[in-house]
Amino acid sequence: MQMIHNSKRGVPSQPNSLKQAKPRIAYFILVHRYPEQFKRLFKAIHHPENHYLIHIDQKSISTVNQEVLEFLEDYPNAYTLTSERVIWGGYSMVQSELKAMVYLLSHGLKWDYFINLSGQDFPLKSQEFIFDFLVQNPDQNFMKIANQSKERPDTMNRIDHYFTETNTGFSGTKSKRAFMKNVTSYIGGQWMILTRSCCDFICNSPEVQEYEDFYRNTLIADESFFQTVLMNTSFSEDITNDDKRAIIWIPDGDIKLRPKTLTINDLKFLQEGENLFARKFDMQIDEAVFDVLEMKLEAEKAALCLEQEYLARTSKKVVYIKSALGIPNSLSNN
C-alpha cells in the first residue's frame, strides 16, 4: 500500500498505541437490480452498531424497489435515500455519494468511517476483521489515486471536453476547455473508505464548490472528483492508495475495461492480498461462490470469537495469579 501525502500534510500520522474503541461504519450501497443478491450482501456486512444507507436506482423495476424496502423493515439501522436516476459515468454518481454523506452526517448517527458498495459487491472479511483493520489504521482514508496527466494520460479527454449528462447517456463538445487553474487532476476509482471528518470536509468546506461546478460537466467524474478535491485543498488527513477491493479488469469494447464477473473459479484470486471486499458478482451466473464466501466469513468470525474468549480467560488467570502472589494488578506484565 502506498500512503499519499502532499506538502500540506507533512509526515503521515502515526497509529495510536492505546487501545481504541471499536469503530462504527456507515455503509452506502447503490442497488439497481438483483434484490436476492443484495440481501445476501446486506446480511454478510450487517452489524447492529453499524449504519446502512441504501439507494435504489430510479431506473430499477418496481419489484426491486418493493422487495428491498420490505426486507429492510426488519433492520432499524438501515435507511433509504430518495431514489434518483443514476447514469453510469455521469455526475449523478458523484451526487449520490455526496447526498449519502450529507444524510449520514445530518441525522444524528454515530459512525466513524464511510464505505461505499454496489449491490453486486461482497465482503471478503468479517465485520470483526474490518473493525480491527480500521483500529490498526486510524485516521486513514483508502482509495485508488494517481496523477491523471502523468499516470493515466489516456483519460484526460474526460476532463478537457465539456460533457452534459442526459437520461440515456451523455452529449459532449469536440472543442477543448481549460482545466481548473492551479489544480492538478487526479484519478482512481469509485470505491472508497473515508473517515467521518473527511466526509464532513467534502460536504461542508467552501473550497469544494468550485470542484463540483467543474466536474458536473466531465465524464466518469466518480473516478476523479473525490481524488482531485482531497489532493488540492486544505484537507489534511492521509490517503492510502488502495481501495481494498479485489477486482479483475477485462477489455470491453469502447469502455476499454470493465470488472469481470467473479465466480468460484476465481477463489484463489479472492484469497490473495489484503482486500476487504470484491466485485463484481452475479448470482444468476454463479451462486456457489456466495456459498463459499459466506462459509469463510462465518469461520473467520468464529475464530475471532474464540481468540477473544481465550485472551479474556488468560487475562483473568493473570489477575488471579497476581492476586494470589500479592502483586498489584496495576504493575506492568513485563
WORAFEN-V805165 format. One record per backbone hydrogen bond with DSSP energy under -1.0 kcal/mol. CO is the residue of the C=O (numbers start at 1). NH is the residue of the N-H. E is the energy in kcal/mol with one decimal. If there is no record, write none. Layout:
<<CO | NH | E> <CO | NH | E>>
This chain:
<<2 | 241 | -4.2> <4 | 239 | -1.8> <6 | 9 | -1.9> <24 | 112 | -3.1> <24 | 113 | -1.7> <25 | 51 | -2.5> <26 | 115 | -2.2> <27 | 53 | -3.2> <28 | 117 | -2.9> <29 | 55 | -2.6> <30 | 119 | -2.5> <31 | 57 | -3.0> <34 | 38 | -2.1> <35 | 39 | -2.1> <36 | 40 | -1.4> <37 | 41 | -2.0> <38 | 42 | -3.1> <39 | 43 | -2.4> <40 | 44 | -1.7> <41 | 45 | -1.4> <47 | 50 | -1.8> <51 | 27 | -3.0> <52 | 79 | -3.2> <53 | 29 | -2.5> <54 | 81 | -2.9> <55 | 31 | -3.1> <57 | 60 | -1.9> <61 | 64 | -1.2> <61 | 65 | -1.3> <62 | 66 | -2.5> <63 | 67 | -2.4> <64 | 68 | -2.3> <65 | 69 | -2.2> <66 | 70 | -2.3> <67 | 71 | -1.9> <68 | 72 | -2.2> <71 | 74 | -1.2> <72 | 75 | -2.1> <75 | 78 | -1.5> <77 | 52 | -2.3> <79 | 54 | -2.8> <84 | 58 | -2.1> <87 | 90 | -2.4> <89 | 220 | -2.9> <90 | 93 | -1.7> <91 | 95 | -2.6> <92 | 96 | -1.9> <93 | 97 | -1.5> <94 | 98 | -2.6> <95 | 99 | -2.7> <96 | 100 | -1.8> <97 | 101 | -2.3> <98 | 102 | -2.5> <99 | 103 | -2.4> <100 | 104 | -2.5> <101 | 105 | -2.2> <102 | 106 | -1.9> <112 | 196 | -2.2> <113 | 26 | -3.5> <114 | 194 | -2.6> <115 | 28 | -2.5> <117 | 30 | -2.3> <118 | 121 | -1.8> <120 | 281 | -2.2> <122 | 278 | -2.2> <126 | 130 | -2.2> <127 | 131 | -2.8> <128 | 132 | -2.0> <129 | 133 | -2.4> <130 | 134 | -2.3> <131 | 135 | -2.0> <132 | 136 | -2.2> <137 | 140 | -1.1> <141 | 240 | -3.8> <142 | 193 | -2.2> <146 | 187 | -2.5> <147 | 151 | -2.8> <148 | 152 | -1.6> <152 | 155 | -2.1> <153 | 156 | -1.5> <155 | 158 | -2.0> <156 | 159 | -1.4> <156 | 160 | -1.8> <158 | 219 | -2.2> <160 | 177 | -2.1> <162 | 173 | -1.4> <164 | 171 | -2.1> <169 | 166 | -2.7> <171 | 164 | -3.1> <180 | 183 | -1.3> <185 | 148 | -2.0> <187 | 146 | -1.9> <192 | 116 | -1.3> <193 | 142 | -3.1> <194 | 114 | -3.4> <195 | 199 | -2.0> <196 | 200 | -2.4> <197 | 201 | -2.0> <198 | 202 | -2.4> <199 | 203 | -2.2> <200 | 204 | -1.9> <201 | 205 | -2.5> <205 | 208 | -1.6> <208 | 212 | -1.9> <209 | 213 | -2.4> <210 | 214 | -1.7> <211 | 215 | -2.8> <212 | 216 | -1.2> <214 | 217 | -1.6> <215 | 218 | -1.4> <217 | 163 | -2.1> <220 | 223 | -1.6> <221 | 224 | -2.0> <221 | 225 | -3.2> <223 | 188 | -2.5> <224 | 228 | -2.6> <225 | 229 | -2.3> <226 | 230 | -2.4> <227 | 231 | -1.7> <229 | 233 | -1.2> <238 | 141 | -1.5> <239 | 4 | -3.8> <240 | 143 | -2.1> <240 | 242 | -2.6> <244 | 276 | -2.0> <244 | 277 | -2.0> <246 | 279 | -2.0> <248 | 260 | -3.5> <250 | 258 | -2.4> <252 | 255 | -1.4> <253 | 256 | -1.4> <255 | 257 | -2.0> <258 | 250 | -2.8> <263 | 266 | -2.2> <264 | 267 | -1.3> <266 | 270 | -2.2> <267 | 271 | -1.7> <276 | 124 | -3.2> <276 | 125 | -1.3> <277 | 246 | -2.5> <278 | 122 | -1.8> <280 | 262 | -3.0> <282 | 285 | -1.5> <282 | 286 | -2.4> <287 | 291 | -1.4> <288 | 292 | -2.1> <289 | 293 | -2.2> <290 | 294 | -2.7> <291 | 295 | -1.9> <292 | 296 | -2.2> <293 | 297 | -2.2> <294 | 298 | -2.2> <295 | 299 | -2.3> <296 | 300 | -2.5> <297 | 301 | -2.5> <298 | 302 | -2.3> <299 | 303 | -2.4> <300 | 304 | -2.3> <301 | 305 | -2.0> <302 | 306 | -2.3> <303 | 307 | -2.2> <304 | 308 | -2.3> <305 | 309 | -2.3> <306 | 310 | -2.4> <307 | 311 | -2.5> <308 | 312 | -2.3> <309 | 313 | -2.5> <310 | 314 | -2.7> <311 | 315 | -2.3> <312 | 316 | -2.0> <313 | 317 | -2.2> <314 | 318 | -2.2> <315 | 319 | -2.1> <316 | 320 | -2.3> <317 | 321 | -2.7> <318 | 322 | -2.5> <319 | 323 | -2.2> <320 | 324 | -2.5> <321 | 325 | -1.9> <322 | 327 | -3.3> <328 | 331 | -1.6>>
